């Protein structure tokens, strides 16, 4: 019983942490989560589709 509660809490905690990271990155814009953002030659404003 206690093990089930602990495992459930870990799963929901990890899900909340992952959602928090996702929304934090999504607020930063398109180039914030791009894998080549450090070596990108285009400006981020042109990369964002409007």
N, C-alpha and C positions, 0 to 999 in steps of 0.2 A: 504494500500500500504506500509506504513512504517512498520507496524507490520509484513508483509510478508518478508520484507528485513531483519528485525531484527531476525526473526525466521530462515530464511535461513542462515544468518551469524552465528548464534549459532550452527546450525547443521553442517555446514562446518568447523567451528572452533573446535567443539568436534571431528569430524572425523580426522582432522589434528593432534590434540593432541593425539588421540588414536593411530594413525599410528606412530607418533614420539615415543611414549612409546614402541610400539611393536618393532620397528627397534633398539631402544636403548638396549632393553633386548636381542634381537637376536644377537647383536654384542658381548655380554658378554659370549656367549657359552651356552651349553646345561644345565649346572647345575645352571646357573643364574636365570632361571625362573622355576626351579623345586620346587614343593610344599614342599618337604622334604629335601631341601638342607642343613638345619641346623643340621639335625640328620642323615644324610646319612652316611653309613658305607663304601661304595665303593668310589674309587677315581673317580673324574669327567672324567679323561682321558679314563677310561674303560667304562664309560657310553655313551660316544660319539661314534656313529656308523660311521665307516669310509667306 
